[in-house]
Amino acid sequence: MSKRYQRFTALAASAALTIPILAPITASAEGFSDIKGSSHESSINALVQKGIISGYADGTYKPNKTLTRSDVVKLMGKWLVSLGFKIPADYQTKRRFSDLTSSSNEELLKYAALVKDHGVFNGQADGKLNPTGDITRENMAIVLIRAYDAIHSTDLLIYVESQPFIKDVGDQELAKSEARPFIDVLDFFDITNPAVSVFNPKNTTTRGQFASFLYKVSTVPVPVQKSGAQQPPVQTPKWNYNGMKTIRLDHGADFTFPEVKAIDDSGKSFAVQFVIKDAAGNTQTVIDTTKSGMYTIKYSVINVAGEKVPDLVIAVWVAPPTSVVDDVGLEIISIT
């Protein structure tokens, strides 16, 4: 039995689901000069007509140009706006990402506030958007499915997890653990190419590729839960750490990072990210025990529904050099 037939059977036969089909987005009759004959042409034209994507002043779309994280924020924001979502009124006064300010590009500020508030694009563990960074295919999968769920009040991860299907994607283990269930959703609905067994999760994404993925996601049938049916609960990870919340170190002592894990009730582990900051709030890559003072290590984790659980913060205090007095009354600074 083919995966497509399995999916149709699961959707049609489930007594707990009704499936209203979204109205298709009609492609524009007039396209860009550099997409004629491209496999992405119809998707690009369809999204242009909805006002979600646009091209360049010279009449090109540049489908092979690598997409940045700020590009994706704007595209996701425009998709939400096209369906009636409103830009938050405080988009300029309330920062959603630490590397954006009130003087940043206004369009980016608007859509960054919108997608962050709806859990579509959460940014990096250090609180930054990193707007000029490239978007990887695994992160593309995450934001597309989060946007779909925000629009339709669904949970496609839980739905797909409960459906038996033959997977086409064969390199899922190369993706970060957080992204794998999102890639499963793309695979289940044949948003990935069934004829290609690799997804290349760490690769970058082009403007043409993203347009095709976005268009396909926007036309996925919506599983609607009937009244009285129960959704499986989202497993929330818990911190697995029994050490001290404040660690005191001698000056120059060796330091080993605490072993911190995030595990849910089923025993599933989640990817943990951390940020180190010194007493002045500056981000550090290591804790330098030759420099006395207070450091903090903030651990973060997000569950499969894209929800951030409370951070775990461990403080590390590095003592100043000790001083002793020798036999003739001279003070000696010891850094051993």
C-alpha positions, 0 to 999 in steps of 0.5 A, a space after each residue: 500500500 502506498 504512503 499516499 493511499 495510507 494517508 488518504 485512508 487514515 484521514 477518510 476513515 477516522 471517526 474522530 476527524 472531519 477534513 475540510 479542504 482548504 481552497 487552493 491558491 490560484 497561480 498568477 498568470 504572469 510570473 518572473 522572468 527567471 522562473 519559467 520552466 522551474 519546478 517551483 514556478 507554480 508555487 511561486 506564482 500562487 504565493 505572489 498572488 496571495 501577497 506572501 512573496 515578492 520578487 525584485 525590481 528587475 522582474 526576477 525572483 532569484 529562486 536559487 538565492 539562499 534564504 536568510 532567517 530574516 527572509 523566513 520571518 517575513 514570509 511566515 509573517 506575511 502568510 499569517 497576515 494574509 489569513 487575518 492575523 494582526 501585527 502586535 501593536 507593541 512591535 516597536 516598543 517590546 523587543 522579541 529578539 535581543 539583536 533587534 532594536 526599535 531602529 531595526 528594519 520596520 517590516 522585520 520588526 512587525 513580522 518578528 513580533 507576530 511570529 514570535 508571539 504565535 510560537 512560529 519562530 522562537 529564535 536562538 537559545 541566546 535570545 537572538 534572531 540572527 537575521 542574516 544567518 542562513 535558514 537550514 532545511 531542518 529549521 524550515 520544517 520546524 517553522 512551516 509546521 508551527 505556522 500551520 498549527 498556529 493558523 489552524 489550531 492543530 497539532 500535526 506532530 501528535 496527529 502524524 505520530 499516531 498514523 502508520 505510514 511508510 517513511 520516504 526520508 532516509 537521512 532523518 538521523 542527521 537532523 537535530 532531535 527537535 526537528 525530526 518529528 517536524 520532518 516526519 510531518 512533511 514526509 507524511 503529507 508528501 511535502 517532501 519529494 517521495 521519489 527522493 530518499 534524502 532531506 539533507 536537513 543541515 543544508 541551506 534553503 533557496 527561495 524557490 525551494 521554500 516557496 514550494 514547501 510553503 505552498 504545499 504546507 498551505 494546502 494540507 487538509 486540516 484534521 479537525 477534532 470533533 467535540 468530545 474527542 481527546 487529543 493526546 497530551 503533549 509530553 513536557 520535558 523535565 530537567 534531570 539534574 541533581 547537582 548544586 544550583 550554585 557552584 563555587 570554584 577556587 581561582 584557577 581550578 579545573 571546571 567541568 560543565 554539569 551534566 544536565 538532561 531534559 527528559 519527559 515521562 516516557 523517557 524521551 530525551 530533548 536537545 538542551 541548549 545553554 548560554 554562558 554569561 559573566 557578571 556584566 551580562 556578556 556572553 562567554 564561550 567558556 568559564 575562565 577560572 583565572 578570572 574571578 567573579 560570578 558566571 551563569 549558565 542558562 539551560 533551555 529546552 523546547 518540547 515537540 509542540 514548540 513550547 519553551 519550558 522554564 529555564 534551568 540556571 546554574 551559577 558559578 562563582 570563581 573565587 579571587 586569588 588567595 593571599 598569604 604572608 611569608 616569613 618576612 612580612 611580604 604578601 604573596 598572591 597565590 593563584 594555585 
